[in-house]
């Protein structure tokens, strides 16, 4: 093997990663199927057990959805979603939110612009109706 030829080593690493990905992919697939079964059970159970109290059915649906969410959280995509949510929460903390006065002023400006635009469009519509009436003779 030459000094600069890393194809053997790279191929070995890729093969290991592929095997790990395939194993975790199979486990994730089973987890997602279990999530699907739990969510289906929530919907079907709520429909079939219509004679039970609404409170009991709602508690069952909430419990099944929570269980499905818990299982989904342990998949690769679930871990990614949780990491994204944590990072998003950190970013929201960094936002400089407007004061109450700035929010109120901006709201009034938006309302004023909306009213002015509505009046302008109403005027244009009235003019166009009259012009079309003159052209068509109606």
Secondary structure, 3 states (H helix, E strand, C coil): CCCCCCHHHHHHHHHHHHHHHHHHHHHHHHHHHHHHHHHHHHHHHHHHCCCCCHHHHHHHHHHHHHHHHHHHHCCHHHHHHHHHHHHHHHHHHHCCCCCHHHHHHHHHHHHHHHHHHHHHHHHHHHHHHHHHHHHHCC
